[in-house]
Amino acid sequence: MATPAQVDAWIQQAEADLRAARVVDEGIAECHRRYWIQQSCEKALKAYALMKWTEGAAAEELEFRRMFLLQHSPLKTLSGVGTPLTKRLHLLRREVVLFVNGLDNAALLWKIDGTTPRNDPAETSYRYPFVHEGEYAAPAAFVGWDAYQGNATGACAAVNRLIAAVRDERSEFARFFR
């Protein structure tokens, strides 16, 4: 089981990533803001999952790390069709999905979680050039981010509410360590 300090570290980094995403400056490209929005969402989800995960056998711990902690889009990975999950990961997936779906901005959070960096030029990516309307596009020059990840202001607000909900859960989680 994770400790409150471990969970706090993930939450603190989620908040730092969200602060970076909110910076609107001519020197910061929109693709970078979108990356930080996704990173903030990802880290908040991981903080939540760490609170819900209970230690198991070594093989299960490795699977948790591989299928969740080491993924850019943990919701998308756990929801992957055709990916067999252990019983404990299936239960964790259910817990995380119920938590996210219980938030008023769940659809946007799912969309943000699904926006992972891609190096396949056929897929939009905030980190690698891709083909858009038949031409290569640099993420820094792309103007279609709202279609890809939702309105930036709304996306930041959604992730901010996610972090607040995770912080609320963290308060409950910390009681077990008193």
Beta strands, then each sheet from edge to edge (+ up, - down):
strand 1: 130-132
strand 2: 135-137
sheet 1: 1+ 2-
end
